[in-house]
Amino acid sequence: MEYTPAAWTEPQGPCLRRFDEQGDLDSVNGALALRPQIEEIIDRIWDEGFDRIFFMGIGGTYASAMQAEVYMRGRSGLDVFAENAAEYLTTGNRRLTERSIVIYSSVSGNTPEMVDMVKKVKAKGARVLAFIDTPGSALTQPGQWDYLVVYPKNEQLKFYMTAHYLMYKNGEFPQYGRYNQEMEASLAQGLVEIEKAADGWAYEYAKSKAAFLKAHPDLPHYFIGAGNQWGAAYSYAMCYWEEQLWIRTKSISCGEFFHGMQEIITADTPVTLFMGEDEQRPLAERVARFLPRVCGNYTVIDTKELPLPSVSPEFRGSVSHLMMHAINNRVDAYLELFLRHPLSIRRYYRQFDY
């Protein structure tokens, strides 16, 4: 984080603020290069046998778990669940047995709910596949995992890589080889190009949102999404606008939007709809048709309008949440500037015991 005066000088237009092209390329390509390691782990799990798969998380990592589960739900006959770690600690889940596989990701490697969750599932005898960002952290220590991958960021990509190989092993993803060939050849560059292409739009969006927020500080902003974009909307509202920017938000899935939230949308309610390209896109299209009839302050971000030329249309839905993340990276860089609020500071999170 820069704290020099130049870092907080408002540009007259988009300037690709806080954009590290080579760093982004290396990050995504490095994650894609984990595929042989992930395949080796899944081969071992497959040979040993299992009954069910649980993607577990808390906060943003729970959102990623939801994305992996909804992606596999309509494509795979494997028993796959998304589980909130805090809820598992209190409620448990009798479907999770000593033959189950728990897959989770942790950035810090020491989040209390995740540490306690691992203890509980290990005591039950379940096997644990851990994706940890931080080397040497508590959750990387011996006894805390059965299979371990240490690599920073890209948890959504790592979860989907795991899901794809599981489905391939189960005879449900015959395009596996062609899919990986396309992703490894072009995904990193494609996401970088989306950030560059979206920079001007993100500048104007962030500027207008910052101005509206200053005029209406108590009015929450609503984020809506379906399919893997529901996890994206849920995470973006909670982990970015609430936790990092201290902006009041509410997130809702497209499927539930018409059963409550639609009644409180008025002409000036700030709403952003995330539209992806997976099988739940029709749910988002229904919301998109409704919003102009009652709201004059809505935004639709549709990944179908974004360039990703080297990825086949049939595969775009599997990365549309990553495309949305690329746009949101640009928005965050300018919201941080217009609100004069560094993304790294927190009022309460990890500031004291609670």
C-alpha positions as CSV (number, residue, x, y, z in Angstrom):
1,M,0.0,0.0,0.0
2,E,1.4,3.4,-1.0
3,Y,0.9,6.3,1.3
4,T,2.8,8.9,-0.8
5,P,0.9,12.0,-1.9
6,A,0.9,10.9,-5.5
7,A,-1.0,7.7,-4.5
8,W,-3.9,9.9,-3.3
9,T,-4.0,12.5,-6.1
10,E,-7.2,12.2,-7.9
11,P,-6.7,11.5,-11.6
12,Q,-8.6,13.4,-14.3
13,G,-9.6,10.0,-15.8
14,P,-8.9,6.3,-15.6
15,C,-5.2,5.5,-15.0
16,L,-5.1,1.7,-14.3
17,R,-4.5,2.6,-10.7
18,R,-3.0,-0.2,-8.6
19,F,-2.6,-2.5,-11.6
20,D,0.3,-4.9,-11.8
21,E,-0.1,-6.7,-15.2
22,Q,2.9,-9.0,-14.8
23,G,2.0,-9.8,-11.2
24,D,-1.5,-10.7,-12.3
25,L,-0.2,-12.9,-15.2
26,D,2.2,-14.7,-12.9
27,S,-0.4,-15.2,-10.2
28,V,-3.0,-16.9,-12.5
29,N,-0.5,-18.8,-14.5
30,G,1.1,-20.0,-11.3
31,A,-2.3,-21.3,-10.0
32,L,-3.0,-23.1,-13.3
33,A,0.4,-24.7,-13.0
34,L,-0.8,-26.4,-9.8
35,R,-2.9,-28.8,-12.0
36,P,-0.5,-31.8,-11.8
37,Q,-0.2,-31.5,-8.0
38,I,-4.0,-31.3,-7.7
39,E,-4.5,-34.2,-10.0
40,E,-2.0,-36.3,-8.0
41,I,-3.9,-35.5,-4.8
42,I,-7.3,-36.3,-6.4
43,D,-5.9,-39.6,-7.8
44,R,-5.0,-40.6,-4.3
45,I,-8.3,-39.6,-2.9
46,W,-10.1,-41.5,-5.7
47,D,-8.1,-44.7,-5.1
48,E,-8.7,-44.6,-1.4
49,G,-12.4,-44.0,-1.9
50,F,-14.8,-41.5,-0.3
51,D,-18.5,-41.0,0.3
52,R,-19.0,-37.3,0.1
53,I,-17.2,-34.1,-0.6
54,F,-17.6,-30.9,1.5
55,F,-16.3,-27.6,0.4
56,M,-16.0,-25.6,3.6
57,G,-15.2,-22.0,4.3
58,I,-16.0,-18.8,6.3
59,G,-16.7,-15.4,4.8
60,G,-15.2,-15.1,1.4
61,T,-14.0,-18.7,1.4
62,Y,-17.5,-19.8,2.1
63,A,-18.6,-17.9,-1.0
64,S,-16.0,-19.8,-3.0
65,A,-17.3,-23.0,-1.6
66,M,-20.9,-22.1,-2.7
67,Q,-19.6,-21.4,-6.2
68,A,-17.9,-24.8,-6.4
69,E,-21.0,-26.6,-5.1
70,V,-23.4,-24.9,-7.5
71,Y,-21.1,-25.5,-10.4
72,M,-21.0,-29.2,-9.7
73,R,-24.6,-29.6,-8.6
74,G,-26.0,-29.7,-12.1
75,R,-23.0,-31.4,-13.7
76,S,-22.0,-34.2,-11.4
77,G,-23.5,-37.2,-9.6
78,L,-21.0,-36.9,-6.8
79,D,-22.3,-36.0,-3.4
80,V,-21.0,-32.4,-3.0
81,F,-21.9,-29.9,-0.3
82,A,-21.0,-26.4,0.6
83,E,-20.6,-26.0,4.4
84,N,-20.1,-22.9,6.5
85,A,-17.4,-23.6,9.0
86,A,-19.0,-21.7,11.9
87,E,-22.3,-23.4,11.4
88,Y,-20.5,-26.8,11.2
89,L,-18.8,-26.1,14.6
90,T,-22.2,-25.6,16.3
91,T,-24.6,-27.8,14.3
92,G,-22.3,-30.4,12.9
93,N,-23.4,-32.5,9.9
94,R,-24.1,-36.2,10.3
95,R,-23.6,-36.7,6.5
96,L,-19.9,-35.9,7.1
97,T,-18.3,-39.2,8.1
98,E,-14.8,-40.7,8.4
99,R,-15.0,-41.5,4.7
100,S,-15.7,-37.9,3.7
101,I,-13.3,-35.4,2.0
102,V,-13.2,-31.8,3.3
103,I,-11.8,-29.2,0.9
104,Y,-11.1,-25.7,2.1
105,S,-9.0,-22.6,1.5
106,S,-7.5,-20.1,3.9
107,V,-5.6,-16.9,3.2
108,S,-4.0,-16.4,6.6
109,G,-3.8,-20.0,7.6
110,N,-5.0,-19.1,11.1
111,T,-8.6,-18.1,10.9
112,P,-10.1,-19.3,14.2
113,E,-13.2,-20.9,12.7
114,M,-11.1,-22.8,10.2
115,V,-8.6,-24.0,12.8
116,D,-11.4,-25.3,15.0
117,M,-13.2,-26.8,12.0
118,V,-10.1,-28.8,11.0
119,K,-9.7,-30.1,14.5
120,K,-13.4,-31.3,14.5
121,V,-13.3,-33.0,11.1
122,K,-9.9,-34.6,11.8
123,A,-11.3,-36.0,15.0
124,K,-14.1,-37.6,13.1
125,G,-11.5,-39.2,10.8
126,A,-12.4,-37.3,7.6
127,R,-9.6,-36.5,5.2
128,V,-8.7,-32.8,4.6
129,L,-7.4,-31.2,1.4
130,A,-6.1,-27.7,2.4
131,F,-5.4,-24.8,0.0
132,I,-3.4,-22.4,2.1
133,D,-2.0,-19.0,1.0
134,T,0.5,-18.4,3.7
135,P,3.5,-20.7,4.2
136,G,4.4,-21.6,7.8
137,S,0.9,-20.7,9.2
138,A,-0.9,-22.8,11.7
139,L,-3.0,-24.7,9.2
140,T,0.1,-25.8,7.2
141,Q,1.6,-27.6,10.2
142,P,1.8,-31.4,10.4
143,G,-1.4,-33.1,11.5
144,Q,-3.7,-30.3,10.2
145,W,-4.1,-31.8,6.7
146,D,-3.9,-34.9,4.7
147,Y,-3.2,-33.2,1.4
148,L,-1.7,-29.7,1.3
149,V,-1.3,-27.1,-1.5
150,V,0.4,-23.8,-0.6
151,Y,0.0,-21.0,-3.1
152,P,-1.3,-17.5,-2.7
153,K,-4.6,-16.2,-4.0
154,N,-6.8,-17.7,-6.7
155,E,-8.9,-19.8,-4.4
156,Q,-11.9,-19.8,-6.8
157,L,-9.6,-21.1,-9.6
158,K,-8.1,-23.8,-7.3
159,F,-11.6,-25.0,-6.2
160,Y,-12.7,-25.2,-9.9
161,M,-9.6,-27.0,-10.9
162,T,-10.3,-29.6,-8.2
163,A,-14.0,-29.8,-9.2
164,H,-13.1,-30.4,-12.9
165,Y,-10.7,-33.2,-12.2
166,L,-13.2,-34.9,-9.8
167,M,-15.8,-34.7,-12.5
168,Y,-13.3,-36.0,-15.1
169,K,-12.5,-39.0,-12.8
170,N,-16.3,-39.6,-12.5
171,G,-16.7,-39.7,-16.3
172,E,-18.6,-36.4,-16.4
173,F,-16.2,-34.0,-18.1
174,P,-14.8,-35.5,-21.3
175,Q,-13.7,-32.0,-22.4
176,Y,-11.1,-31.9,-19.6
177,G,-8.0,-31.9,-21.8
178,R,-9.3,-29.3,-24.2
179,Y,-10.6,-27.1,-21.4
180,N,-7.2,-27.0,-19.6
181,Q,-5.4,-26.4,-22.9
182,E,-7.5,-23.3,-23.5
183,M,-7.2,-22.0,-19.9
184,E,-3.5,-22.5,-19.6
185,A,-2.9,-20.9,-22.9
186,S,-5.0,-17.8,-22.5
187,L,-6.9,-17.3,-19.2
188,A,-4.3,-15.2,-17.4
189,Q,-3.9,-12.8,-20.4
190,G,-7.6,-12.7,-21.0
191,L,-8.3,-11.6,-17.4
192,V,-5.6,-8.9,-17.6
193,E,-7.1,-7.6,-20.9
194,I,-10.6,-7.4,-19.2
195,E,-9.1,-5.3,-16.4
196,K,-7.6,-2.9,-18.9
197,A,-10.7,-2.7,-21.0
198,A,-12.9,-2.1,-18.0
199,D,-10.7,0.5,-16.4
200,G,-12.5,3.5,-17.9
201,W,-15.9,2.2,-17.0
202,A,-14.8,1.3,-13.5
203,Y,-13.5,4.8,-12.9
204,E,-16.9,6.3,-13.8
205,Y,-18.8,3.7,-11.8
206,A,-16.7,4.2,-8.7
207,K,-16.8,8.0,-9.0
208,S,-20.6,7.9,-9.2
209,K,-21.0,5.5,-6.4
210,A,-18.7,7.5,-4.1
211,A,-20.7,10.6,-4.8
212,F,-24.0,8.9,-4.2
213,L,-22.6,7.4,-0.9
214,K,-21.5,10.8,0.4
215,A,-25.0,12.1,-0.3
216,H,-26.8,9.0,1.1
217,P,-24.5,7.5,3.7
218,D,-27.2,5.4,5.3
219,L,-28.7,3.9,2.2
220,P,-27.3,0.4,1.5
221,H,-26.2,-0.7,-1.9
222,Y,-27.8,-3.9,-3.2
223,F,-25.9,-6.6,-5.1
224,I,-27.7,-9.4,-6.9
225,G,-26.4,-12.5,-8.7
226,A,-27.2,-16.1,-9.7
227,G,-25.1,-19.2,-10.2
228,N,-21.5,-18.6,-9.6
229,Q,-22.3,-14.9,-9.7
230,W,-24.3,-15.3,-6.5
231,G,-21.2,-16.3,-4.7
232,A,-19.4,-13.4,-6.4
233,A,-22.1,-10.9,-5.3
234,Y,-22.3,-12.3,-1.8
235,S,-18.5,-12.1,-1.4
236,Y,-18.1,-8.7,-3.0
237,A,-20.7,-7.1,-0.9
238,M,-19.5,-8.5,2.4
239,C,-15.7,-8.9,2.0
240,Y,-15.0,-5.8,-0.1
241,W,-17.6,-3.1,0.3
242,E,-18.4,-3.9,3.9
243,E,-15.2,-5.2,5.4
244,Q,-12.7,-3.2,3.3
245,L,-14.6,0.0,2.3
246,W,-17.1,0.2,5.2
247,I,-20.1,0.7,2.9
248,R,-23.5,-0.7,3.9
249,T,-24.6,-3.4,1.5
250,K,-27.1,-6.2,1.1
251,S,-26.7,-9.2,-1.3
252,I,-29.4,-11.4,-2.6
253,S,-29.6,-14.2,-5.1
254,C,-31.6,-13.7,-8.3
255,G,-33.8,-16.7,-7.4
256,E,-34.9,-15.0,-4.1
257,F,-35.0,-11.4,-5.4
258,F,-38.7,-11.6,-6.3
259,H,-39.7,-12.8,-2.8
260,G,-39.0,-9.7,-0.8
261,M,-36.3,-7.4,-2.1
262,Q,-38.3,-6.3,-5.2
263,E,-40.8,-4.5,-2.9
264,I,-38.2,-2.1,-1.5
265,I,-36.6,-1.1,-4.8
266,T,-37.5,2.4,-5.7
267,A,-36.5,4.9,-8.3
268,D,-33.2,5.9,-6.6
269,T,-32.3,2.6,-4.8
270,P,-28.6,1.8,-5.7
271,V,-28.6,-1.7,-7.3
272,T,-25.9,-3.7,-9.1
273,L,-26.7,-6.9,-10.9
274,F,-23.9,-9.4,-11.7
275,M,-24.8,-11.4,-14.8
276,G,-22.8,-14.5,-15.7
277,E,-22.9,-17.1,-18.4
278,D,-23.7,-20.3,-16.6
279,E,-27.0,-22.2,-16.5
280,Q,-28.6,-19.8,-14.0
281,R,-28.3,-16.9,-16.4
282,P,-32.1,-16.9,-17.0
283,L,-32.6,-16.0,-13.4
284,A,-30.4,-12.9,-13.8
285,E,-32.1,-12.0,-17.1
286,R,-35.4,-11.9,-15.3
287,V,-34.1,-9.4,-12.7
288,A,-32.5,-7.4,-15.5
289,R,-35.9,-7.1,-17.3
290,F,-37.6,-6.0,-14.0
291,L,-35.2,-3.4,-12.8
292,P,-35.7,-0.7,-15.4
293,R,-39.5,-0.7,-14.7
294,V,-39.0,0.5,-11.1
295,C,-35.4,1.7,-10.7
296,G,-33.4,4.5,-12.2
297,N,-30.2,3.8,-10.3
298,Y,-29.3,0.3,-11.3
299,T,-26.2,-1.1,-13.0
300,V,-26.0,-4.4,-14.9
301,I,-22.5,-5.9,-15.3
302,D,-22.8,-8.7,-17.9
303,T,-19.7,-10.9,-18.5
304,K,-21.2,-11.8,-21.9
305,E,-20.2,-8.4,-23.1
306,L,-16.5,-8.9,-22.0
307,P,-13.8,-10.0,-24.3
308,L,-12.3,-13.5,-23.7
309,P,-11.6,-14.5,-27.3
310,S,-9.4,-17.6,-26.7
311,V,-12.0,-19.3,-24.5
312,S,-14.7,-21.4,-26.1
313,P,-18.3,-20.1,-25.5
314,E,-19.1,-23.4,-23.8
315,F,-16.4,-22.8,-21.1
316,R,-17.0,-19.1,-20.4
317,G,-19.6,-19.8,-17.7
318,S,-17.0,-21.6,-15.7
319,V,-14.8,-18.5,-15.5
320,S,-17.4,-15.7,-15.5
321,H,-17.0,-15.2,-11.8
322,L,-13.3,-14.6,-12.5
323,M,-14.2,-12.1,-15.2
324,M,-16.4,-10.3,-12.8
325,H,-13.6,-10.3,-10.2
326,A,-11.3,-8.6,-12.8
327,I,-13.8,-5.8,-13.2
328,N,-14.3,-5.4,-9.5
329,N,-10.5,-5.1,-9.0
330,R,-10.7,-1.9,-11.1
331,V,-13.7,-0.6,-9.2
332,D,-12.0,-1.1,-5.8
333,A,-8.9,0.7,-6.9
334,Y,-10.9,3.8,-7.7
335,L,-13.4,3.6,-4.8
336,E,-10.4,3.5,-2.5
337,L,-9.2,6.7,-4.0
338,F,-12.5,8.6,-4.3
339,L,-13.4,7.7,-0.7
340,R,-9.9,8.3,0.6
341,H,-10.2,4.9,2.4
342,P,-7.3,2.5,2.2
343,L,-8.5,-1.1,1.6
344,S,-6.1,-2.4,4.2
345,I,-7.5,-0.8,7.3
346,R,-10.1,-2.4,9.6
347,R,-12.2,-1.1,12.6
348,Y,-12.6,-4.4,14.3
349,Y,-11.6,-7.4,12.3
350,R,-8.6,-9.0,14.0
351,Q,-8.1,-5.9,16.0
352,F,-9.0,-7.5,19.3
353,D,-10.6,-10.7,20.7
354,Y,-14.3,-11.2,20.2
